[in-house]
Amino acid sequence: MTNVNQGNCRQSAKIIVNPIFRWGGLKAKQLTVSSIGGIVAGFLSFALPVQALQVVVTPANPQLGDTLSVMIQVDGNGGETPKVSLQQKNYPAFPIGNGHFRALLPTTPLEKPGVRLLQVASDGQVQKLNVQVRDRDFPTQSIWLPPGKDEEGTDAEFDRVDAFKALVTPEKFWDGKLLRPNSGEITTIYGVRRYYNGVFAQDYYHRGVDYAGAYGSPVIAPAAGRVSLVGRESQGFKIHGNVVGIDHGQGVASILMHLSRIDVKEGDVVKAGQVIGALGSTGAATGPHLHWGLYVHGQSVDPVPWRLQGVE
């Protein structure tokens, strides 16, 4: 069920007193001032509210790993940009025209299911919603990395990747459903928990989807955007291998890892479906495959709803 919060609202009424208006069998000219005041108050109490701030959250029944899309309608076209927070963490809202704004909020497998408090504030009004996020079963997997593939990576590698994931550019580059970045079979889904060489990774979950395509098969951009990260195994990217990061705008980004070849450079603007490299096994990979991770405001979310239903 779609979440629409009524919240604070303003009331308006137009009262017309007519010489031939009758109330309870009495002519209006016979009414006292106090009687007219009571009539006006009665009309005001039954006047329909004017919704000045409306909030709708999709999907209607989210689960861990989903992206919450918060659609906000403000009063008129000149209202201030709404302030959006989930569990007291702030997220940006972006205008989409005609007094409407949209904010995207990530959820992850490391969170607990249950009710989350969503708050939207604009022009002195505040809407509060309780959003129920369902639990989800994530499978467990054991991975054995051979010597040379089990290194932890360097600070320089993770600093660059973290800086890429933190980008929040105002432009929206993606349009509609995202594309499958490789035609290979899906071998590991989003959210899988793992044992690495027999040790459970406590704060880890599989932050994306793996495709076991043929070595050297094309990897395409799942959506339009700007290439904002290019890293190579030869430059110290021991975990990600040869990697391309695409900024889709407004806090949404794709990272494509373990490539055998990179066909783009930082700053390139790519279209959805454009070849950006080839599938490989560079970095921490046990064999040829593509890892596609989708991030919203720095948190890894499930890419599947973005491909099947789309998130606007």
Disulfide bonds with the S-S distance in Angstrom:
none
